[in-house]
Amino acid sequence: MTVNLLDFDLQGLTGFCERLGEKRFRAVQLFRWIHQKGASDFDAMSDLAKSLREKLKGVAQVKALAVLSEQISADGTIKWLFDVGGGDAVEAVFIPEDDRGTLCVSSQAGCAMGCRFCSTGHQGFSRNLSSGEIIAQLWFAERFLRRHLQRQERVISNVVMMGMGEPLQNYAELLPALRTMLDDHAYGLSRRRVTVSTSGIVPKMDLLSQDCPVALAVSLHAPTDALRDNLVPLNKKYPLVELMAACERYLEFAPRDFITFEYCMLDGVNDQPEQARQLVELVRAYGGARPWCKFNLIPFNPFAQSGLTRSSTQQTLVFARILSDAGIVTTIRKTRGDDIDAACGQLAGDVMDRTRVGERIARQRTIMLKPVALHKRTVEET
């Protein structure tokens, strides 16, 4: 049985090479070939000893994920649907901006959190992704984009763990994937430019602060426990008093001097001026007057099962103004990839209905869309 080398961070790959009788520097060479150069063919790894290449052919592979569909939005956003086997599929999204290129990565097939406003959660949970399946989304996207944009240098400058799933519920596999993203011998991303989003698994937030403190985004969505219990069921286990205290603790180790709070704007549910004032009180109760957090207000992307609708632009602006006037940095997220269902909360993939496998496979074949021309724009390496 061969192992997939995408499953290893550098420490793991070093151990693997040592078991083959090879020194650490060989692991570094191999790691660079795989992640910096996007190589999957051992024969192409020209500075590896031929004897090592022959060993690797017998026991290892660099196994990418099969692409079931690729959709390119009119705004240049690209969404891929990856087959992860067993009837499961996950999605990743690339979002180009003038000053960066961001890849949104999935950590699970489906999601068990059950947040009311998220279509992924309504699909149910199938399984955790392996570390290799997480990093394979970045490995594939970087290779594709360099070819597509005819670039030699790195295209993806930011990674956000905001795709399908709750990343901290898959902590054991998330951690080596994060370390590979950050490693200078691999993708060399800054801790400030790798963001883990969580609905608030407090013990794992504390673990992350010690093991690999990257930027943190917390799905808040409500100013009170009563409302958050309804929107984010995890709140019943880790209520706001515990969540906010965990955010304060994380700040001591975070690469940025703020935590981002994600807040999905739901018409008549959590978007009233009084609720904005309650958020101000909540933030001040923990951070005092200092600017220790920022809010990212997210236009809701409706889907039938939710029973929810998007707040109006005017209501969102009023809400944002109250936060801003209180000295809280507040942004309104620009929706991207709406025409290919790639916007926030829309990643649903095709989590397997285990009683209807044949129908699911047939449906996957029908979702493949002919890509429109990508609007080429320069994504500056940062």
C-alpha positions in Angstrom: 0.0 0.0 0.0 1.4 3.4 -1.0 1.2 6.5 1.1 0.2 9.9 -0.2 3.0 12.3 0.5 0.5 15.2 0.6 -0.5 13.9 4.0 2.8 14.8 5.6 4.0 18.1 6.9 7.8 18.5 6.8 8.3 16.8 10.2 6.1 13.8 9.0 7.9 13.6 5.7 11.3 13.7 7.5 10.2 10.7 9.6 9.0 8.9 6.4 12.3 9.5 4.7 14.3 8.3 7.7 12.4 5.1 7.7 13.6 4.7 4.1 17.1 5.2 5.3 17.4 8.8 4.0 18.6 11.9 5.7 16.5 15.0 6.5 17.9 17.1 3.7 16.3 14.6 1.3 12.9 15.2 2.9 13.4 19.0 2.5 14.2 18.5 -1.2 11.2 16.3 -1.7 9.0 18.7 0.2 10.1 21.5 -2.1 9.5 19.5 -5.2 6.0 18.6 -4.1 4.8 22.0 -2.8 6.9 24.7 -4.3 7.1 23.2 -7.8 3.9 21.2 -7.8 5.6 18.0 -8.9 3.9 14.6 -8.7 6.3 12.6 -10.9 9.3 11.3 -9.0 11.3 11.0 -12.2 11.0 14.8 -12.6 12.6 15.5 -9.2 16.0 15.7 -10.8 18.2 16.5 -7.8 17.0 13.5 -5.8 19.2 10.5 -5.9 18.0 7.9 -8.4 18.0 5.3 -5.7 15.6 7.4 -3.7 13.3 8.0 -6.7 13.1 4.2 -7.2 12.3 3.7 -3.5 9.6 6.3 -3.6 7.9 4.7 -6.7 7.3 1.5 -4.7 5.9 3.0 -1.5 4.6 6.5 -2.2 2.6 8.8 -4.5 1.6 12.4 -4.7 -2.2 11.9 -5.1 -4.3 14.9 -6.1 -8.0 15.0 -5.8 -10.1 14.3 -8.9 -12.0 17.4 -10.2 -15.7 16.7 -10.8 -16.4 20.3 -12.0 -14.8 23.6 -12.4 -16.9 26.8 -12.6 -15.6 30.3 -13.4 -17.7 33.3 -12.4 -18.0 36.5 -14.4 -16.1 38.2 -11.6 -13.1 35.8 -11.9 -14.0 33.7 -8.9 -13.3 30.0 -9.6 -15.0 27.1 -7.8 -13.9 23.5 -7.9 -15.8 20.4 -6.8 -13.4 17.7 -5.7 -14.1 14.0 -5.4 -12.9 12.7 -2.1 -14.1 9.2 -2.6 -16.9 7.2 -1.0 -19.5 9.2 -2.8 -18.4 12.5 -1.1 -17.4 15.7 -2.7 -16.0 19.0 -1.3 -15.6 22.5 -2.8 -12.8 25.1 -2.8 -13.0 28.6 -4.2 -10.4 31.0 -5.5 -11.1 34.7 -5.1 -8.9 37.1 -7.1 -8.3 40.7 -5.9 -6.0 43.4 -7.1 -3.7 43.0 -4.1 -4.0 39.3 -3.3 -5.3 35.9 -4.3 -7.4 34.1 -1.7 -8.2 30.4 -1.6 -11.2 29.2 0.5 -10.5 25.6 1.6 -12.8 22.9 2.9 -11.9 20.8 6.0 -14.8 18.4 6.1 -17.3 16.7 3.7 -20.4 18.4 4.9 -20.8 20.0 8.4 -22.3 18.9 11.7 -22.7 22.4 13.1 -26.2 22.9 11.7 -26.1 26.8 11.5 -29.4 27.9 10.2 -28.0 30.3 7.6 -25.5 28.0 6.1 -26.5 25.7 3.2 -23.5 23.4 3.8 -24.9 22.5 7.3 -28.2 21.6 5.8 -26.5 18.9 3.8 -25.5 17.1 6.9 -22.1 15.7 7.9 -20.3 12.8 6.2 -16.6 12.8 7.3 -13.5 14.7 8.2 -11.0 15.3 5.4 -7.4 14.0 5.8 -4.5 16.5 6.0 -3.6 15.4 2.5 -7.1 16.2 1.2 -7.1 19.6 2.8 -3.6 20.5 1.4 -4.5 18.9 -2.0 -7.0 21.7 -2.6 -4.2 24.3 -2.3 -1.7 22.1 -4.2 -4.1 21.8 -7.1 -5.3 25.4 -7.2 -1.8 26.8 -7.1 -0.7 24.6 -10.0 -3.8 25.4 -12.0 -3.6 29.1 -11.5 0.1 29.4 -12.5 -0.7 27.6 -15.7 -3.9 29.5 -16.3 -2.4 32.9 -15.6 1.0 32.1 -17.0 2.7 32.9 -13.8 5.9 31.5 -12.3 5.6 33.1 -8.9 3.1 32.2 -6.2 -0.5 33.2 -7.1 -2.3 32.3 -3.8 -1.2 34.7 -1.1 -4.0 34.0 1.4 -5.8 30.9 2.6 -9.0 30.9 4.6 -10.4 27.8 6.2 -13.9 28.9 5.5 -15.1 26.2 3.0 -17.2 23.2 3.9 -17.0 22.1 7.5 -15.9 23.3 10.9 -12.1 23.3 10.8 -11.6 22.9 14.6 -13.8 19.8 14.7 -11.1 18.2 12.5 -8.2 19.5 14.5 -5.8 16.6 14.2 -5.8 16.8 10.4 -6.0 20.6 10.2 -2.8 21.1 12.1 -0.3 19.5 9.8 -2.1 21.1 6.8 -1.6 24.5 8.4 2.0 23.8 9.1 2.6 22.9 5.4 0.9 26.1 4.3 3.2 28.1 6.5 6.4 26.2 5.9 9.0 28.2 3.9 10.0 25.0 2.1 6.4 24.6 0.9 3.9 27.6 0.4 5.6 30.0 2.7 2.4 31.8 3.7 2.4 34.3 6.5 0.5 33.4 9.7 -1.3 36.7 9.2 -2.5 35.4 5.8 -3.8 32.0 6.9 -7.2 32.3 8.6 -9.1 29.6 10.5 -12.8 30.2 10.8 -14.7 28.6 13.7 -18.2 28.6 15.1 -16.7 28.6 18.5 -15.2 25.3 19.7 -13.5 26.9 22.8 -11.1 24.1 23.8 -9.7 23.8 20.3 -9.3 27.6 20.0 -7.1 27.4 23.0 -5.1 24.5 21.5 -4.7 26.4 18.2 -3.3 29.4 20.1 -0.5 27.2 21.4 0.1 24.8 18.4 -0.2 27.1 15.4 -1.6 30.6 16.1 -2.8 31.8 12.7 -5.4 34.5 12.1 -8.8 33.7 13.7 -12.3 34.4 12.5 -15.3 33.6 14.7 -18.8 33.0 13.3 -20.7 35.2 15.8 -24.0 36.2 14.1 -25.8 37.2 17.3 -25.3 39.5 20.3 -27.2 37.4 22.8 -27.2 33.7 23.9 -30.9 33.3 23.2 -30.6 34.3 19.6 -27.2 32.6 19.0 -28.6 29.3 20.4 -31.1 29.5 17.6 -28.7 30.4 14.8 -25.5 28.6 15.9 -26.5 25.5 17.9 -23.0 25.1 19.2 -23.6 28.1 21.4 -25.6 25.9 23.8 -22.3 24.1 24.6 -20.0 27.1 24.5 -22.1 30.3 25.3 -21.0 33.8 24.6 -19.2 34.3 27.9 -16.9 31.3 27.2 -16.5 32.2 23.6 -15.5 35.8 24.2 -13.1 34.9 26.9 -11.5 32.4 24.6 -11.1 35.1 22.0 -9.4 37.3 24.5 -7.0 34.5 25.4 -6.3 33.8 21.7 -5.3 37.5 21.2 -2.1 37.0 23.3 -0.7 34.6 20.7 -2.5 35.8 17.5 -0.4 37.1 14.6 -2.8 40.0 14.3 -3.9 42.3 17.1 -7.6 41.6 16.4 -10.1 38.8 16.1 -12.5 38.9 13.2 -16.2 38.4 14.0 -18.2 37.1 11.0 -21.8 38.3 11.2 -24.4 37.1 8.6 -27.0 39.8 8.1 -30.5 38.2 8.4 -33.6 40.4 7.7 -35.6 41.0 10.9 -33.6 38.4 12.8 -30.2 39.9 13.9 -30.0 43.2 12.0 -31.8 45.7 14.2 -30.1 48.8 15.6 -30.7 47.6 19.1 -28.8 44.4 18.3 -25.9 46.4 16.9 -25.8 48.3 20.2 -25.9 45.0 22.1 -22.8 43.9 20.1 -21.0 47.1 21.1 -21.7 46.3 24.8 -20.6 42.7 24.3 -17.3 43.8 22.8 -16.6 46.5 25.4 -17.3 44.0 28.2 -14.2 42.1 27.1 -11.9 44.4 25.3 -12.7 47.6 26.9 -12.1 50.7 24.8 -9.2 49.3 22.9 -9.9 48.1 19.3 -9.4 44.3 19.7 -11.8 43.0 17.1 -13.3 43.8 13.7 -16.7 42.9 12.3 -17.2 41.5 8.8 -20.9 41.9 7.9 -21.9 39.3 5.4 -24.9 39.6 3.1 -26.9 36.4 3.5 -27.1 34.1 0.5 -30.6 32.7 0.6 -31.5 29.1 0.1 -35.0 27.5 0.4 -34.5 25.4 3.4 -33.4 28.2 5.7 -36.6 30.2 5.8 -34.4 33.3 6.0 -33.9 36.4 3.8 -31.1 38.9 3.3 -31.1 42.2 5.1 -31.5 45.2 2.9 -28.5 47.3 1.9 -29.9 50.2 3.9 -30.4 48.1 7.0 -26.9 46.8 6.8 -25.5 50.3 6.4 -27.3 51.5 9.5 -26.1 48.5 11.4 -22.5 49.0 10.3 -22.7 52.7 11.2 -23.6 52.0 14.8 -20.6 49.7 15.1 -18.2 52.1 13.4 -19.4 55.0 15.5 -18.5 53.0 18.6 -14.9 52.7 17.3 -15.2 49.1 16.0 -13.6 48.5 12.6 -16.5 47.2 10.5 -16.6 46.1 6.9 -19.4 44.8 4.6 -18.2 41.8 2.6 -18.5 42.2 -1.1 -20.3 39.1 -2.4 -18.3 37.1 -5.0 -19.2 34.2 -7.2 -22.9 34.4 -6.7 -23.6 33.2 -10.2 -21.8 29.9 -9.4 -23.0 29.5 -5.8 -19.5 30.2 -4.5 -20.4 32.9 -2.0 -20.2 32.7 1.7 -22.6 30.1 3.1 -23.4 28.6 -0.3 -20.8 25.8 -0.4 -22.9 22.7 -0.2 -21.0 20.2 -2.4 -22.7 16.9 -2.9 -22.7 15.2 0.5 -23.7 11.6 -0.1 -27.2 10.5 0.5 -26.2 6.9 1.2 -29.5 5.5 0.0 -29.3 7.2 -3.4 -25.8 6.9 -4.6 -26.6 6.3 -8.3 -28.8 9.4 -8.4 -26.1 11.5 -6.8 -23.5 10.3 -9.3 -25.8 11.1 -12.2 -26.5 14.5 -10.7 -22.8 15.3 -10.4 -22.3 14.8 -14.1 -25.0 17.4 -14.9 -23.5 20.2 -12.8 -20.4 20.5 -15.0 -20.6 23.9 -16.6 -18.6 25.3 -19.4 -16.3 27.9 -17.9 -16.6 31.5 -19.1 -13.4 33.4 -19.9 -11.5 34.3 -16.8 -11.0 38.0 -16.3 -7.2 38.0 -16.0 -6.0 40.4 -13.4 -2.6 40.6 -11.7 -2.5 39.2 -8.2 0.4 40.7 -6.4 2.5 38.3 -4.4 2.7 39.5 -0.8 
